[in-house]
Every structure is written in structure tokens, then in C-alpha cells.
Amino acid sequence: MSARCSDHKLCFRSENPAHFGGLVTLGQCLDCFAFFAVKGNNLEYRTVIRDFVNWSELNQLQLNTSKTKEMIVNFRRKASHFTPVNIHELDIEVVENFLGVHLNNKLDWTDNTHALYKKGQRLYDSVVASAIFYAVVCWRGGSTDRDRSKLNRLDCLLDSIEKVGERRMLAKLTSILDNTSHPLRDTVWFLSSSFSSRLLHPRCKKERFHRSFIPTAIRLYNTCTT
């Protein structure tokens, strides 16, 4: 089957006649065209395409072959080699993605689901997470359980405030230790233990300092290195 929308066109072939009734047809809807063909009758399939190309030229319609794609559906267990369709001396590219929809040659939607999941994850990271977890390294330790519980009730969150805050605090502390030019590097490095890989916890006279970034991050770091 070949479908064209605007200046895009998709050629679609099937190995199983039962799916298309063994027919080769040409349909037109506005500027959209569709070919249905069975690979078992390869000559008829290519004849229909050739006739369509000739008809387009006679009616002064120019085909954009660079945007024409072919999709092959093959239910055979053994992989087969297919000669690509050639239009105007250009081999048409065989794809498993058409206008953003992923469909493999077994008519399986797993690839499409995986693509949608990745797109949703990117959208979540760029829009939702970037807004809610902004500067979480600064305010996570000092926020109250009530504050964090309120944010965790948001249905759009994939991870809790605690998990994201702890993960980013550890990442920030590690980057400080690895960056000799960081303003806090000497402060943290001075707390290194001479007996283990742990960091010495600074003395905290005030609860506010105890819940601030460096003491909180050091407690998390020591927990992970135990």
C-alpha cells in the first residue's frame, strides 16, 4: 500500500494476500494516494506504480520521490530480500516509520509504544520535572515533611521529591569533589576521613544548618559508601 499525504507518499507491500484480498487498487482522496499490493504478484504491483507515475506526468503533476517511502509487511519467518521500488531512477527508501508512526514489518506496535514512551519521558523531563524540581538541591533538605507531601500528591510526578532530591544532591556533591575549581571543593575535601572513604559530618549548632545542603548531602554520601 502506498499512501501520500501532501508531498509524502508511502508504498506498502504485503506478503499475505489474505490481508488485502489479493487485489491491487489505486485510491485517491484530495492529494492522498494509496496502493495496495501483494508481493506474490510483484509485476502487477510495480505496473500500478509505473502507470501512476505516467499518469502524474501526463497531468503535469510532479512527484517528490525524495520524500516517497516504502513500507514492507512480511510475515515469513525467514528474512527475504526485496528489490526497492525505483521511480525516476531513484530507489525508494524502505522505512518502518511514516509521519511519526512506527510500524515494523510484522504489523507490531511495540516500536511505536517505545517511541511514545521516550517522547513522553522527554516531555516530562523538559516541562514537568524541570519546573517542579528546580533548585531541589537547595530546598529539599530544608523543606518540611508537610511541604514535600503536598508536592508528592501531584499526579504528574513520576518520582517523589525525596528520591529526586537525594539523587541530585549526591550528584552535586560528587561533582564538587571532582571539580578542583569549585568554590565549595576545599570545604568538602577538608571533611574527608583519613580512615575511610566517608566524609566527616560538620558540627551543626543550628537545625537550619543541619538541614542545609552540605550536611544533608554528606549524610546521604556516607549512607551510600557504607
HUTA-V828228 format. One record per backbone hydrogen bond with DSSP energy under -0.5 kcal/mol. CO is the residue of the C=O (numbers start at 1). NH is the residue of the N-H. If there is no record, write none. Layout:
co-><CO;CO>
nh-><NH;NH>
//
This chain:
co-><2;3;5;8;9;10;11;12;13;14;15;16;16;17;17;17;20;25;27;29;32;33;34;36;37;38;39;41;42;43;44;45;46;47;48;49;50;51;52;53;54;55;56;57;61;63;64;65;67;68;69;70;71;72;73;80;82;85;85;87;90;93;93;96;98;100;101;101;104;105;108;109;110;111;112;113;114;115;116;117;118;119;120;121;122;123;123;124;125;127;128;128;129;131;133;135;135;136;139;140;144;145;146;147;148;149;150;151;154;160;161;162;163;164;165;166;167;168;169;170;171;172;173;174;175;178;179;182;184;185;186;188;189;191;198;203;206;207;209;212;213;214;215;216;217;218;219;220;221;222>
nh-><35;10;8;5;69;3;71;37;73;39;17;19;20;20;21;22;23;36;34;32;29;4;27;25;14;41;42;45;46;47;48;49;50;51;52;53;54;55;56;57;58;59;61;60;63;65;67;68;9;93;11;95;13;74;15;82;84;87;92;90;87;70;95;103;101;102;98;103;107;74;104;113;114;115;116;117;118;119;120;121;122;123;124;125;126;127;128;129;130;131;131;132;133;134;136;138;139;140;143;143;148;149;150;151;152;153;153;154;157;164;165;166;167;168;169;170;171;172;173;174;175;176;177;178;179;180;182;185;188;189;190;191;192;200;193;205;210;211;212;216;217;218;219;220;221;222;223;224;225;226>
//
